[in-house]
Amino acid sequence: MLSLMMGQWIDRCLIDARLTWLLVYRTEKYKKLKAEVEKQSKKLEKKKEIGDATDRSQKKKLERQEEKLKNNNRDLSFVKMKSMFAIGFAFTALLSMFNSIFDGRVVAKLPFTPISLLQGISHRNLGGDDYTHCSFIFLYILCTMSVRQNIQKVLGLAPSRAASKQAGGLFGPPPQLSK
């Protein structure tokens, strides 16, 4: 059963990647914005490495470039947003269907006992007190977190390191001006 579920997740991630490519990555607007972000990221990285921002005009110029990069990253996120809504809707429906199929079934046996914070999800709708039994939703979350990222990297759909580093991310620190 585990191999069947892994196959379904890999298929799901491949469909996700294909839909994202169709709705986002093949569009001219995305390609233009991505190229601009890459170019600006590299240019900004070079300027920060040089570290020659001692006079006021150089600092202002660096700030303007960082602001432009930030705006282009925001525009890139908006371009990706439409596919994220479509994919989110489609896979919420799939999650609901798979959840009804595997509800109450032990789909895997964990080699560890999850911490108490995760036991509610890992043992969801399963009878008994053996917390090494794994429910569908817990395995689904684990596989989605691990398989999806790797498939995006293999297919070349993951953002570049330079762009990710400059963007900062949701939990990362915001880009700082060099001193």
N, C-alpha and C positions, 0 to 999 in steps of 0.2 A: 504494500500500500504506500510505503514511503517513497519508493521509486516512481510510482504513478503520480504522486503529489509533486515530487521534484520535477518531473517531466511537465506537469501542468504549469508550474511556476516558471520554468524556463520558456515554455511556449508563451505564457502571459507576458513575460519580459520582452520576448522577441516581437510580439504583437505591439506592445507598448513602444518599443524602439521604432518599429515600422510606422506606426501612427504619428509619432513625434517627427520622424523624418518627413512624412508626407505633409503634415500641417505646418511644420516650422523650418526644419533644417534645409529644405530644398528651395525655400523662397528667397528671392533676390534681396528683400529687405533684411532678412536675417544674415545672409552672407555678407552684405555690405557692413552691417553693424558689427558683426564678429571680426571682420578684417580691420575695421577701425579700432575696436577695442584692443585687438592684438597689437596693432601698430602703436597705439597710445601707451599700452602697458610696457612695451619694450622701450619706447622712448623715455618714459617716466623712470623706468628702472635704471637706465643708463645715466640719466641726470642725477638720480639719487646716489648711484655708485660714485659718481664724480664728486658729489658733495660740495659743489662750488656755489652755494646759495648764501653767500655772505652779504652781498649787497641787497638792497631792498627790491630792486627791479627783478632780480633773479628769483627772489622768494615769491613775488607776485606772479611771475610767469609760471613758476612751479605750481602755485595754488590754482591758477587758471587751468592748467593742464590736468590737474587732479579733479577739478570740478567738471571738466569736459568728459573725462573718463568716467566719472561717477554718473553723469547724465546718460552717456552711451550705455553703460551697464544697466541703468534703469530702463532705457528703451528696449534693450535686449530682453530683459525680464518680461516686459509687456508683450513682446512678440511671442515669447514662449507660453504666456499665460493661457491663450485660447486652447492650445493643445492639452495643457494640464487639466483644464476643466472637462474637456471631452473624454480624456483618458480616465480622469477621476470618476466621472459618472459611469462610464462603461465598466470599470473594474469594481466599483461599489456594487453594481448589479451582479457581477461574477462572484464577488465575495459572499453576497447574500445567498446565491445559488449553492456555492460550495459549502457554505456554513450549514445550510439545511441538509445537504447530503451527508456530511461528516459529523453532524451534531450528535453528541453523546458517545462517539466512537473514539477509542484510543488509537491515534494515528502513529505514534512513536513512543519509544521508551527512552527517556533522557538518561544520560550517564551520570547525572547529578540531581540533587534536589534543589530546585530554584529557591532563591531567597523569598522570604514571606511576602514581600512587596509584589513579586511576580507570580506567586502561586495562584492567585485568582484568575489570571489569564492562562497560565500554563495548564491548569486543571479545570478549565471552564466547562461546565455541563457534563463532567465525568463523575461517575459514581466511585465510591471507595475513598480510602485515605492514602493511597500510594501516589505521592506527589511527583514521582518520576514518570508517571504516565502523562503523555502530552496530548493536548487537544489540538484541533485543527487551527484555530485562530492563532495560537502561540507559534506553531510551526510556520504558518503563513507569514506572520510578522518577521520572524527570523530569516526566512528565505527571501522575502521581498527586500529586506535591508541588505542582504549579502549578494544575492544573485543579480539584482537589477543594476547595482553599481558596476559590477564586473562586466556584465553584458554591454553596458554603455561604453565602458573603456575599450572593450574588444572591437566594438563597431565604430569607435571613433566619435561617439556622440557626447562624451563627457567634456566639460569645459576645460580649456587649457590651464596649466598651472599658473602661468603668468597672469591670466585674467582672473582666476580664482584668488590669487594672492592679493591683487590690487583691489578686488571687490570687497574683501573683508568677510563676507558671509553674514549669516544671521547672528551667530554667536562669536564670531571672530572679532578682533579689535579693528577699529576703523583705520584706514590708511593714515599714517602720520607724515607730516612734513619733516624732511631731514633738517638737522640743526647745524 
